[in-house]
Amino acid sequence: MKKTLALLFFIFIVGCGYSPIYKSINSFTYKSIIYSGDKQLGRQIASALSFKEDKNNNNLKKITLETKKNIVVTSKNSKGQNQSYRMVVFLNLVIEDNEIINQKKTFVKDFAYNTKDNKFELSEYEKQIENNLIKEIVEEINIYLNT
């Protein structure tokens, strides 16, 4: 009975055209990639997405990555020292074809965290948070571009 149900389930999944979202993730080639705002953050996102430039091919689209990172103090203690922060990463993705905007989407991710006594540990923790937020944005962009 279990084998029959498993076989029916398999046939249903294969027959309905199911394919995993991340299966079709590949590199994207564009005519040019323009970075604005926090350029280092934009380059990290582009390299995580496997964006490649091909300036010789005029048939490709142009992509613009406008990125910004904000760290905001969300609470202070009675002495006026910072206790918690919120990091927000913004990405405005614009895809153009012959100066006509085809796609435009904004991605925003944020994370709240407490301060650390050691400033070095705090800066390392902030780098880790930034990398995690970038990974989340990259996943959303992959889904957006593959649908």
Contact map, one row per residue, 1 for C-alpha under 8 A:
111110000000000000000000000000000000000000000000000000000000000000000000000000000000000000000000000000000000000000000000000000000000000000000000000
111111000000000000000000000000000000000000000000000000000000000000000000000000000000000000000000000000000000000000000000000000000000000000000000000
111111100000000000000000000000000000000000000000000000000000000000000000000000000000000000000000000000000000000000000000000000000000000000000000000
111111110000000000000000000000000000000000000000000000000000000000000000000000000000000000000000000000000000000000000000000000000000000000000000000
111111111000000000000000000000000000000000000000000000000000000000000000000000000000000000000000000000000000000000000000000000000000000000000000000
011111111100000000000000000000000000000000000000000000000000000000000000000000000000000000000000000000000000000000000000000000000000000000000000000
001111111110000000000000000000000000000000000000000000000000000000000000000000000000000000000000000000000000000000000000000000000000000000000000000
000111111111000000000000000000000000000000000000000000000000000000000000000000000000000000000000000000000000000000000000000000000000000000000000000
000011111111100000000000000000000000000000000000000000000000000000000000000000000000000000000000000000000000000000000000000000000000000000000000000
000001111111110000000000000000000000000000000000000000000000000000000000000000000000000000000000000000000000000000000000000000000000000000000000000
000000111111111000000000000000000000000000000000000000000000000000000000000000000000000000000000000000000000000000000000000000000000000000000000000
000000011111111100000000000000000000000000000000000000000000000000000000000000000000000000000000000000000000000000000000000000000000000000000000000
000000001111111111000000000000000000000000000000000000000000000000000000000000000000000000000000000000000000000000000000000000000000000000000000000
000000000111111111000000000000000000000000000000000000000000000000000000000000000000000000000000000000000000000000000000000000000000000000000000000
000000000011111111000000000000000000000000000000000000000000000000000000000000000000000000000000000000000000000000000000000000000000000000000000000
000000000001111111000000000000000000000000000000000000000000000000000000000000000000000000000000000000000000000000000000000000000000000000000000000
000000000000111111100000000000000000000000000000000000000000000000000000000000000000000000000000000000000000000000000000000000000000000000000000000
000000000000111111110000000000000000000000000000000000000000000000000000000000000000000000000000000000000000000000000000000000000000000000000000000
000000000000000011111010000000000000000000000000000000000000000000000000000000000000000000000000000000000000000000000000000000000000000000000000000
000000000000000001111111000000000000000000000000000000000000000000000000000000000000000000000000000000000000000000000000000000000000000000000000000
000000000000000000111111100000000000000000000000000000000000000000000000000000000000000000000000000000000000000000000000000000000000000000000010010
000000000000000000011111100000000000000000000000000000000000000000000000000000000000000000000000000000000000000000000000000000000000000000000110000
000000000000000000111111100000000000000000000000000000000000000000000000000000000000000000000000000000000000000000000000000000000000000000000000000
000000000000000000011111110000000000000000000000000000000000000000000000000000000000000000000000000000000000000000000000000000000000000000000000010
000000000000000000001111111000000000000000000000000000000000000000000000000000000000000000000000000000000000000000000000000000000000000000000100010
000000000000000000000001111100000000000000000000010000000000000000000000000000000000000000000000000000000000000000000000000000000000000000000000000
000000000000000000000000111110000000000000000000111100000000000000000000000000000000000000000000000000000000000000000000000000000000000000000000000
000000000000000000000000011111000000000000000000111100000000000000000000000000000000000000000000000000000000000000000000000000000000000000000000000
000000000000000000000000001111100000000000000000001111000001000000000000000000000000000000000000000000000000000000000000000000000000000000000000000
000000000000000000000000000111111000000000000000001111100001111000000000000000000000000000000000000000000000000000000000000000000000000000000000000
000000000000000000000000000011111000000000000000000011111111111000000000000000000000000000000000000000000000000000000000000000000000000000000000000
000000000000000000000000000001111100000000000000000011100000111000000000000000000000000000000000000000000000000000000000000000000000000000000000000
000000000000000000000000000001111110000000000000000010000000011110000000000000000000000000000000000000000000000000000000000000000000000000000000000
000000000000000000000000000000011111000000000000000000000000011110000000000000000000000000000000000000000000000000000000000000000000000000000000000
000000000000000000000000000000001111111001100000000000000000000111100000000000000000000000000000000000000000000000000000000000000000000000000000000
000000000000000000000000000000000111111001000000000000000000000111100000000000000000000000000000000000000000000000000000000000000000000000000000000
000000000000000000000000000000000011111000000000000000000000000001110000000000000000000000000000000000000000000000000000000000000000000000000000000
000000000000000000000000000000000011111111000000000000000000000001111000000000000000000000000000000000000000000000000000000000000000000000000000000
000000000000000000000000000000000011111111100000000000000000000000100000000000000000000000000000000000000000000000000000000000000000000000000000000
000000000000000000000000000000000000011111110000000000000000000000000000000000000000000000000000000000000000000000000000000000000000000000000000000
000000000000000000000000000000000000011111111000000000000000000000110000000000000000000000000000000000000000000000000000000000000000000000000000000
000000000000000000000000000000000011011111111100000000000000000011100000000000000000000000000000000000000000000000000000000000000000000000000000000
000000000000000000000000000000000010001111111110000000000000000000000000000000000000000000000000000000000000000000000000000000000000000000000000000
000000000000000000000000000000000000000111111111000000000000000000000000000000000000000000000000000000000000000000000000000000000000010000000000000
000000000000000000000000000000000000000011111111100000000000000000000000000000000000000000000000000000000000000000000000000000000000010001000000000
000000000000000000000000000000000000000001111111111000000000000000000000000000000000000000000000000000000000000000000000000000000000000000000000000
000000000000000000000000000000000000000000111111111000000000000000000000000000000000000000000000000000000000000000000000000000000000000000000000000
000000000000000000000000000000000000000000011111111000000000000000000000000000000000000000000000000000000000000000000000000000000000001001000000000
000000000000000000000000001100000000000000001111111000000000000000000000000000000000000000000000000000000000000000000000000000000000000001000100000
000000000000000000000000011100000000000000000111111100000000000000000000000000000000000000000000000000000000000000000000000000000000000000000000000
000000000000000000000000001111000000000000000111111110000000000000000000000000000000000000000000000000000000000000000000000000000000000000000000000
000000000000000000000000001111000000000000000000011111000000000000000000000000000000000000000000000000000000000000000000000000000000000000000000000
000000000000000000000000000011111000000000000000001111100000000000000000000000000000000000000000000000000000000000000000000000000000000000000000000
000000000000000000000000000011110000000000000000000111111001000000000000000000000000000000000000000000000000000000000000000000000000000000000000000
000000000000000000000000000001110000000000000000000011111100000000000000000000000000000000000000000000000000000000000000000000000000000000000000000
000000000000000000000000000000100000000000000000000001111100000000000000000000000000000000000000000000000000000000000000000000000000000000000000000
000000000000000000000000000000100000000000000000000001111111000000000000000000000000000000000000000000000000000000000000000000000000000000000000000
000000000000000000000000000000100000000000000000000000111111100000000000000000000000000000000000000000000000000000000000000000000000000000000000000
000000000000000000000000000000100000000000000000000000001111100000000000000000000000000000000000000000000000000000000000000000000000000000000000000
000000000000000000000000000011100000000000000000000001001111110000000000000000000000000000000000100000000000000000000000000000000000000000000000000
000000000000000000000000000001110000000000000000000000000111111000000000000000000000000000000011110000000000000000000000000000000000000000000000000
000000000000000000000000000001111100000000000000000000000001111100000000000000000000000000000011100000000000000000000000000000000000000000000000000
000000000000000000000000000001111100000000000000000000000000111110000000000000000000000000001111000000000000000000000000000000000000000000000000000
000000000000000000000000000000001111000000000000000000000000011111000000000000000000000000011110000000000000000000000000000000000000000000000000000
000000000000000000000000000000001111000001000000000000000000001111100000000000000000000000111100000000000000000000000000000000000000000000000000000
000000000000000000000000000000000011110001000000000000000000000111110000000000000000000001111000000000000000000000000000000000000000000000000000000
000000000000000000000000000000000011111011000000000000000000000011111000000000000000000011110000000000000000000000000000000000000000000000000000000
000000000000000000000000000000000000110010000000000000000000000001111100000000000000000011100000000000000000000000000000000000000000000000000000000
000000000000000000000000000000000000010000000000000000000000000000111110000000000000001111000000000000000000000000000000000000000000000000000000000
000000000000000000000000000000000000000000000000000000000000000000011111000000000000001110000000000000000000000000000000000000000000000000000000000
000000000000000000000000000000000000000000000000000000000000000000001111100000000000111100000000000000000000000000000000000000000000000000000000000
000000000000000000000000000000000000000000000000000000000000000000000111110000000000111000000000000000000000000000000000000000000000000000000000000
000000000000000000000000000000000000000000000000000000000000000000000011111100000111110000000000000000000000000000000000000000000000000000000000000
000000000000000000000000000000000000000000000000000000000000000000000001111100000111110000000000000000000000000000000000000000000000000000000000000
000000000000000000000000000000000000000000000000000000000000000000000000111110000111100000000000000000000000000000000000000000000000000000000000000
000000000000000000000000000000000000000000000000000000000000000000000000111111111111000000000000000000000000000000000000000000000000000000000000000
000000000000000000000000000000000000000000000000000000000000000000000000001111111110000000000000000000000000000000000000000000000000000000000000000
000000000000000000000000000000000000000000000000000000000000000000000000000111111000000000000000000000000000000000000000000000000000000000000000000
000000000000000000000000000000000000000000000000000000000000000000000000000111111000000000000000000000000000000000000000000000000000000000000000000
000000000000000000000000000000000000000000000000000000000000000000000000000111111100000000000000000000000000000000000000000000000000000000000000000
000000000000000000000000000000000000000000000000000000000000000000000000000111111110000000000000000000000000000000000000000000000000000000000000000
000000000000000000000000000000000000000000000000000000000000000000000000111110011111100000000000000000000000000000100000000000000000000000000000000
000000000000000000000000000000000000000000000000000000000000000000000000111110001111100000000000000000000000000001100000000000000000000000000000000
000000000000000000000000000000000000000000000000000000000000000000000000111100000111110000000000000000000000000111100000000000000000000000000000000
000000000000000000000000000000000000000000000000000000000000000000000011111000000111111000000000000000000000000111100000000000000000000000000000000
000000000000000000000000000000000000000000000000000000000000000000000011110000000001111100000000000000000000011110000000000000000000000000000000000
000000000000000000000000000000000000000000000000000000000000000000001111000000000000111110000000000000000000011100000000000000000100000000000000000
000000000000000000000000000000000000000000000000000000000000000000001110000000000000011111000000000000000001111000000000000000000000000000000000000
000000000000000000000000000000000000000000000000000000000000000000111100000000000000001111100000000000000001110000000000000000000100110000000000000
000000000000000000000000000000000000000000000000000000000000000001111000000000000000000111110000000000000111100000000000000000000000000000000000000
000000000000000000000000000000000000000000000000000000000000000011110000000000000000000011111000000000000111000000000000000000000000000000000000000
000000000000000000000000000000000000000000000000000000000000000111100000000000000000000001111100000000011110000000000000000000000000000000000000000
000000000000000000000000000000000000000000000000000000000000001111000000000000000000000000111110000000111110000000000000000000000000000000000000000
000000000000000000000000000000000000000000000000000000000000001110000000000000000000000000011111000011111000000000000000000000000000000000000000000
000000000000000000000000000000000000000000000000000000000000111100000000000000000000000000001111100011110000000000000000000000000000000000000000000
000000000000000000000000000000000000000000000000000000000000111000000000000000000000000000000111111111100000000000000000000000000000000000000000000
000000000000000000000000000000000000000000000000000000000001110000000000000000000000000000000011111111000000000000000000000000000000000000000000000
000000000000000000000000000000000000000000000000000000000000100000000000000000000000000000000001111100000000000000000000000000000000000000000000000
000000000000000000000000000000000000000000000000000000000000000000000000000000000000000000000001111110000000000000000000000000000000000000000000000
000000000000000000000000000000000000000000000000000000000000000000000000000000000000000000000001111111000000000000000000000000000000000000000000000
000000000000000000000000000000000000000000000000000000000000000000000000000000000000000000000111101111110000000000000000000000000000000000000000000
000000000000000000000000000000000000000000000000000000000000000000000000000000000000000000000111100111110000000000000000000000000000000000000000000
000000000000000000000000000000000000000000000000000000000000000000000000000000000000000000001111000011111000000000000000000000000000000000000000000
000000000000000000000000000000000000000000000000000000000000000000000000000000000000000000011110000011111100000000000000000000000000000000000000000
000000000000000000000000000000000000000000000000000000000000000000000000000000000000000000011100000000111110000000000000000000000000000000000000000
000000000000000000000000000000000000000000000000000000000000000000000000000000000000000001111000000000011111000000000000000000000000000000000000000
000000000000000000000000000000000000000000000000000000000000000000000000000000000000000001111000000000001111100000000000000000000000000010010000000
000000000000000000000000000000000000000000000000000000000000000000000000000000000000000111100000000000000111110000000000000000000000000010000000000
000000000000000000000000000000000000000000000000000000000000000000000000000000000000000111000000000000000011111000000000000000000000100110000000000
000000000000000000000000000000000000000000000000000000000000000000000000000000000000011110000000000000000001111100000000000000000000100000000000000
000000000000000000000000000000000000000000000000000000000000000000000000000000000000011100000000000000000000111110000000000000001000100000000000000
000000000000000000000000000000000000000000000000000000000000000000000000000000000001111000000000000000000000011111000000000000000000000000000000000
000000000000000000000000000000000000000000000000000000000000000000000000000000000001110000000000000000000000001111100000000000000000000000000000000
000000000000000000000000000000000000000000000000000000000000000000000000000000000011100000000000000000000000000111110000000000000000000000000000000
000000000000000000000000000000000000000000000000000000000000000000000000000000000111100000000000000000000000000011111000010000000000000000000000000
000000000000000000000000000000000000000000000000000000000000000000000000000000000000000000000000000000000000000001111110110000000000000000000000000
000000000000000000000000000000000000000000000000000000000000000000000000000000000000000000000000000000000000000000111110110000000000000000000000000
000000000000000000000000000000000000000000000000000000000000000000000000000000000000000000000000000000000000000000011111110000000000000000000000000
000000000000000000000000000000000000000000000000000000000000000000000000000000000000000000000000000000000000000000011111111000000000000000000000000
000000000000000000000000000000000000000000000000000000000000000000000000000000000000000000000000000000000000000000000111111100000000000000000000000
000000000000000000000000000000000000000000000000000000000000000000000000000000000000000000000000000000000000000000011111111110000000000000000000000
000000000000000000000000000000000000000000000000000000000000000000000000000000000000000000000000000000000000000000111111111111000000000000000000000
000000000000000000000000000000000000000000000000000000000000000000000000000000000000000000000000000000000000000000000011111111100000000000000000000
000000000000000000000000000000000000000000000000000000000000000000000000000000000000000000000000000000000000000000000001111111110000000000000000000
000000000000000000000000000000000000000000000000000000000000000000000000000000000000000000000000000000000000000000000000111111111000000000000000000
000000000000000000000000000000000000000000000000000000000000000000000000000000000000000000000000000000000000000000000000011111111100000000000000000
000000000000000000000000000000000000000000000000000000000000000000000000000000000000000000000000000000000000000000000000001111111110000000000000000
000000000000000000000000000000000000000000000000000000000000000000000000000000000000000000000000000000000000000000000000000111111111000000000000000
000000000000000000000000000000000000000000000000000000000000000000000000000000000000000000000000000000000000001000000000000011111111100000000000000
000000000000000000000000000000000000000000000000000000000000000000000000000000000000001010000000000000000000000000000000000001111111110000000000000
000000000000000000000000000000000000000000000000000000000000000000000000000000000000000000000000000000000000000000000000000000111111111000000000000
000000000000000000000000000000000000000000000000000000000000000000000000000000000000000000000000000000000000000000000000000000011111111100000000000
000000000000000000000000000000000000000000000000000000000000000000000000000000000000000010000000000000000000111000000000000000001111111110000000000
000000000000000000000000000000000000000000011000000000000000000000000000000000000000000010000000000000000000000000000000000000000111111111000000000
000000000000000000000000000000000000000000000001000000000000000000000000000000000000000000000000000000000000000000000000000000000011111111100000000
000000000000000000000000000000000000000000000000000000000000000000000000000000000000000000000000000000000000100000000000000000000001111111110000000
000000000000000000000000000000000000000000000000000000000000000000000000000000000000000000000000000000000011100000000000000000000000111111111000000
000000000000000000000000000000000000000000001001100000000000000000000000000000000000000000000000000000000000000000000000000000000000011111111100000
000000000000000000000000000000000000000000000000000000000000000000000000000000000000000000000000000000000000000000000000000000000000001111111110000
000000000000000000000000000000000000000000000000000000000000000000000000000000000000000000000000000000000010000000000000000000000000000111111111000
000000000000000000000000000000000000000000000000000000000000000000000000000000000000000000000000000000000000000000000000000000000000000011111111100
000000000000000000000100100000000000000000000000100000000000000000000000000000000000000000000000000000000000000000000000000000000000000001111111110
000000000000000000001100000000000000000000000000000000000000000000000000000000000000000000000000000000000000000000000000000000000000000000111111111
000000000000000000000000000000000000000000000000000000000000000000000000000000000000000000000000000000000000000000000000000000000000000000011111111
000000000000000000000000000000000000000000000000000000000000000000000000000000000000000000000000000000000000000000000000000000000000000000001111111
000000000000000000001001100000000000000000000000000000000000000000000000000000000000000000000000000000000000000000000000000000000000000000000111111
000000000000000000000000000000000000000000000000000000000000000000000000000000000000000000000000000000000000000000000000000000000000000000000011111
